[in-house]
Amino acid sequence: MEEMRYGLVGVGHMGREHLTNLAHLRSEGAVVSCISDPHPPSLNLAVDLSHSLGLAPLPQVFSGHRELLDSGLCDVVVVSSPNMTHFEILMDIIQHQKPHHILVEKPLCTTVQDCQKVMEAAKRRPELLVQVGLECCYMPPVAKLIEIVKSGTLGQVQMISLREHRYPFPVKVNNWNRFNINTGGTLLEKCCHHFDLMRLFAGANPVRVMASGAIDVNHKDEVYNGKVPDIIDNAFVIVEFDNGSRGMLDLCMFAEGVRNNKEISVVGELGKGEAFVTESIVRVGMRKTGRRGVQTIKASDRRIKYDSFTFISPACSTSYCREQ
Ligand SMILES: NC(=O)c1ccc[n+]([C@@H]2O[C@H](COP(=O)([O-])OP(=O)(O)OC[C@H]3O[C@@H](n4cnc5c(N)ncnc54)[C@H](O)[C@@H]3O)[C@@H](O)[C@H]2O)c1
């Protein structure tokens, strides 16, 4: 089997999650050959994890992504460093003499201008595959609902509603996620997943956005280098799409007491579909058959080799609740 060598840039929570996932793909030829991170405790945790996963040889360790690229040790780079570092790292990878395919954690960058520059640079290297890690669409209940919507069962999609009610942002290395300048803001850091899903369900692009959000409960008593976090903890957002459909996001990050941290509803002219992540349930009902015709489907995917429980909040006891 052909080997695919992966290098991980940034081995905090998500980098180590990728390390674990890739270790479960060893039988498919995935090899984690190198890792880089400027924060020695993250590197140490990643080396310990590699030991416990039985990786042999252990990945080679670098403090900077440029050394990792120059080593020639990998074919694919997974970028899982903080959002504000993505632009520089991506440009370095794309412009490197040696071609490297890229999986970059969401969001691509923190500004539209930087995203556009990265996309332009990537177009000039057509031999590279560049993918953004917006993985919510692969969660079994969401994937099932996408399949139902795309099959046309619900008819033309008119209304999409996504509710995420969950626990606050966890602490990250050097508290980078407490400030908009680093993350791009809560509606980007947390909600790019939801806007991506809205586009998939609508099958269209957004033309107008209305939003209202606030800092009401979380992080108000935290101070880092004299600064109080400026990230919002709740919001309502309405998005209008170019085919006339509309999406609504309802985000609350001080709602630990929920059964499903994501509830998605898609209503078309013929029927309605719902996905409940964490229960992994999908419900579908048609206008013609009414409430008695509503079907409940348990969603699963046998291809999933490892179901991550690693980084979930103590308040969240089932899978698909990654900390973000
Ligand atoms: N897809 C998802 O569901 C999901 C979930 C959580 C986080 N994320 C994304 O993953 C990325 C990392 O988040 P995290 O939760 O792992 O944060 P983290 O703070 O746990 O880890 C980030 C790591 O990157 C390192 N780092 C900082 N600057 C670096 C650089 N220039 N080069 C290499 N490494 C560098 C830090 O030292 C740290 O170890 C972010 O972009 C975040 O938005 C995605």
The ligand as an SDF file (V2000), in Angstrom:
LIG
                    3D

 44 48  0  0  0  0  0  0  0  0999 V2000
  -12.8540   21.4670   13.4320 N   0  0  0  0  0  0  0  0  0  0  0  0
  -13.1830   21.6620   14.6770 C   0  0  0  0  0  0  0  0  0  0  0  0
  -14.2330   21.2490   15.1320 O   0  0  0  0  0  0  0  0  0  0  0  0
  -12.2240   22.4320   15.5580 C   0  0  0  0  0  0  0  0  0  0  0  0
  -12.3110   22.3240   16.9360 C   0  0  0  0  0  0  0  0  0  0  0  0
  -11.4080   23.0430   17.7240 C   0  0  0  0  0  0  0  0  0  0  0  0
  -10.4490   23.8490   17.1280 C   0  0  0  0  0  0  0  0  0  0  0  0
  -10.3910   23.9400   15.7750 N   0  0  0  0  0  0  0  0  0  0  0  0
   -9.3710   24.7720   15.1160 C   0  0  0  0  0  0  0  0  0  0  0  0
   -8.1140   24.1460   15.2980 O   0  0  0  0  0  0  0  0  0  0  0  0
   -7.0860   25.1290   15.3950 C   0  0  0  0  0  0  0  0  0  0  0  0
   -6.2960   24.8900   16.6780 C   0  0  0  0  0  0  0  0  0  0  0  0
   -7.1590   24.9680   17.7890 O   0  0  0  0  0  0  0  0  0  0  0  0
   -6.8500   24.1650   19.1230 P   0  0  0  0  0  0  0  0  0  0  0  0
   -8.1450   23.9790   19.7940 O   0  0  0  0  0  0  0  0  0  0  0  0
   -6.0410   22.9600   18.8190 O   0  0  0  0  0  0  0  0  0  0  0  0
   -5.9690   25.2440   19.9170 O   0  0  0  0  0  0  0  0  0  0  0  0
   -4.8250   24.9420   20.9950 P   0  0  0  0  0  0  0  0  0  0  0  0
   -4.5100   26.2260   21.6560 O   0  0  0  0  0  0  0  0  0  0  0  0
   -5.2290   23.7830   21.8440 O   0  0  0  0  0  0  0  0  0  0  0  0
   -3.5880   24.4610   20.1160 O   0  0  0  0  0  0  0  0  0  0  0  0
   -2.9420   25.3030   19.1900 C   0  0  0  0  0  0  0  0  0  0  0  0
   -1.4910   24.8860   19.1380 C   0  0  0  0  0  0  0  0  0  0  0  0
   -0.8590   25.5770   18.0720 O   0  0  0  0  0  0  0  0  0  0  0  0
    0.4110   26.0090   18.5400 C   0  0  0  0  0  0  0  0  0  0  0  0
    0.9290   27.1220   17.7410 N   0  0  0  0  0  0  0  0  0  0  0  0
    0.8510   28.4510   17.9750 C   0  0  0  0  0  0  0  0  0  0  0  0
    1.4720   29.1420   16.9790 N   0  0  0  0  0  0  0  0  0  0  0  0
    1.9440   28.1990   16.1170 C   0  0  0  0  0  0  0  0  0  0  0  0
    2.6840   28.2680   14.9220 C   0  0  0  0  0  0  0  0  0  0  0  0
    3.0280   29.4350   14.3800 N   0  0  0  0  0  0  0  0  0  0  0  0
    3.0210   27.1000   14.3190 N   0  0  0  0  0  0  0  0  0  0  0  0
    2.6460   25.9110   14.8390 C   0  0  0  0  0  0  0  0  0  0  0  0
    1.9570   25.7800   15.9790 N   0  0  0  0  0  0  0  0  0  0  0  0
    1.5910   26.9210   16.5980 C   0  0  0  0  0  0  0  0  0  0  0  0
    0.1970   26.3440   19.9960 C   0  0  0  0  0  0  0  0  0  0  0  0
    1.4200   26.3720   20.6930 O   0  0  0  0  0  0  0  0  0  0  0  0
   -0.7200   25.2130   20.4140 C   0  0  0  0  0  0  0  0  0  0  0  0
    0.0080   24.0920   20.8580 O   0  0  0  0  0  0  0  0  0  0  0  0
   -7.7880   26.4770   15.3410 C   0  0  0  0  0  0  0  0  0  0  0  0
   -7.7420   26.9620   14.0270 O   0  0  0  0  0  0  0  0  0  0  0  0
   -9.2190   26.1600   15.7240 C   0  0  0  0  0  0  0  0  0  0  0  0
  -10.1580   27.0670   15.1690 O   0  0  0  0  0  0  0  0  0  0  0  0
  -11.2420   23.2320   14.9960 C   0  0  0  0  0  0  0  0  0  0  0  0
  1  2  1  0
  2  3  2  0
  2  4  1  0
  4  5  1  0
  4 44  2  0
  5  6  2  0
  6  7  1  0
  7  8  2  0
  8  9  1  0
  8 44  1  0
  9 10  1  0
  9 42  1  0
 10 11  1  0
 11 12  1  0
 11 40  1  0
 12 13  1  0
 13 14  1  0
 14 15  2  0
 14 16  1  0
 14 17  1  0
 17 18  1  0
 18 19  2  0
 18 20  1  0
 18 21  1  0
 21 22  1  0
 22 23  1  0
 23 24  1  0
 23 38  1  0
 24 25  1  0
 25 26  1  0
 25 36  1  0
 26 27  1  0
 26 35  1  0
 27 28  2  0
 28 29  1  0
 29 30  1  0
 29 35  2  0
 30 31  1  0
 30 32  2  0
 32 33  1  0
 33 34  2  0
 34 35  1  0
 36 37  1  0
 36 38  1  0
 38 39  1  0
 40 41  1  0
 40 42  1  0
 42 43  1  0
M  CHG  2   8   1  16  -1
M  END
$$$$
